[in-house]
Amino acid sequence: MEIYIRPICVSDGKGVNELRRMPGVFENILGIPSERIKRNEDYIVNMGNNTHQFVAVVKESGEEKIIGSAGLDIFPNSRQRHSASIGIMVHKDFQNSGVGTKLMEAIIDIADNWLMLIRVELTVFADNEKAIHLYKKFNFQIEGTKKKAGIRNGEYVDELMMGRIRSY
């Protein structure tokens, strides 16, 4: 099965919504099972020039199926224009199969080679070992812990702050 990465399209709202509400995904992305498709469609339609969003896609019966998404948001403050934050999610059945790596490669390429960013940062739940491993593979370092930063399954959970600094 061939996996390819492409920029997000307005018509991807439903597929992104299905991914964001998927058990095995939503628990680690601050998603919620009641998230509406319109919210995702509106997000895509209203993305500004400082947002760069990709989807990972496979073909099933001739139709595209979204199996992952990653985005990079450049900070709007002029004193932080050298920095951005990222977010990523991968379909539960495709985790540990290279999808996250392909999405991160696309994000890092944009950050390094087209936007010349110095700093890229993210947060990740402290117990999400698969994601932390992926980020470390791309030279992200743990910078701190946000205690009880999110809610998951009725409990408060810690987040790690991770950053990647690139020198030119």
N, C-alpha and C positions, 0 to 999 in steps of 0.2 A: 504494500500500500504506500503510495507516494504522498508525502506530506509537503505542502508548500506554504510559504509565507507571503502574504500580500497586505497592502493597506486596507483598512476597514472601509466598508461601503455602507451607505444609508440602509440598504436592504438587509444588513447583517443584524439588525436589532433583535429579531426573534431568536436567532442562533446564539447571540451573546447572552440574551436573557436565559435561555435554557441552560447554558453553561454556568451562569452566575447563581442559578437556583439549584444546581445539581448537588445532591449529597456527595461528600468527598471533595467538593470544591468550595461551596459557599461558607463552610465553617472556617476556612483559612483566608478568606478575602474580605471579610466584613460584609458579606452578602447576607441576604435574608430570604427565606423561602417564599415570602409574599411579594417579592419585587415584581413590578409590572413591566411588561414589554415596552409600554410607552416611555417609561423612564429611560430605558436603554436607547430607544429610537431618538428621543429628544437629546440625549447626551451626544450621540453620533452627529445629529444634524447641527448641533450648536458648538461643536468642537472648534476652537480657535486655531490660529496659526502656530501657537506655541504648544499644541498637543499633536503628538505623532503616535498613531495607534495602528497596530498590525493584528492580523488574525492568522492562526494556523488552520489550514483546511485540508481535508481529504475528500476524495470523490467516493460516494456510495450510490450505486445504481444511477450513475450519471449526474447526481445532484451533489452540490458542495455541502459538506458538514463541517461546522466550526468546532475544532477540538482544542483551541487555545487562543489566548489573546494577551497582548502586552502593549503597554502604553508608556510614553515618556511625556512628562509635562514640564516645560521650562518655567521656572519661577518668573512671575511678571514684574517683580520689583527690579528696577534697573541696577541696583547694587547686588542682585543675585542672579543676573542674566547668564552667569557662567555655570549655573547649577540647574539641576532638574531632579524630579522624583520619578520613580517607575513603579508600575504595578503589573503583575502577571498572573495568569491562571491557566491551568491545563486540565482538560477533561480527565475524570478519574480513571478511565480505561486506557489513557495514553500517558499517564504519569510514569516516569522512569523509562521512557522510550525515545528520548531525544527531542521531543517537542519543545520543552522548556529551553533547551540549549539553542535550538534554531531561533526561537523567539528572542532570547537574550542576545544572540549574535546580531539580529536585525536592529535591536534597540541600541546596542553598543556601537554598531557601525554608524547609525545616525548621530549618536552623541559625540563620537570621536572624530569621524571623518567628514561630517556635513555641518555640524553645529559647533564644533570645537569646544565642547563643554569640558570644564575642569573637574566638576563634582557631579556625581550622580548618587542619589540616596534612595533608601526605601525603608519600610518597616516590615517585619515578619514576626508571626507568633513565635515565641521562644522555643516551643516544642515542635515546630515544623522543620524537622531535621532534613527532609528531602529538599525543601526550598533553600534552607541555609547552605546546604552542600552545593546547590546550583549557584548561588550567589558568590560563594567563596571561590568557585571555579573561575569566576569572572573578576576576581581580585577585590570583591567587596569585603570590608572589614567590619567587625562588630564595634560600634562606637559607644553603645550604652544600652540600658534597659529601661523601658517605660513600664512601671509596675501597674498592674490591673488596668491596662490600656484598652482592652476590648472585652466583649462578652461573647462567650461560646458555650452553648448547651447549659445555660443557667449558671455559669461560673465566670468570674473575672479572670482574665488571662494576661500575662505579660507579653510585651512586644520588644523585640530587639531593634535598635536603630542601626542600620548598616550603611556604609558609604564607600564609594570608590573615587579616589583622587587620581587624576591623570596629570602628569607634568609634561609640559611642552618644551 
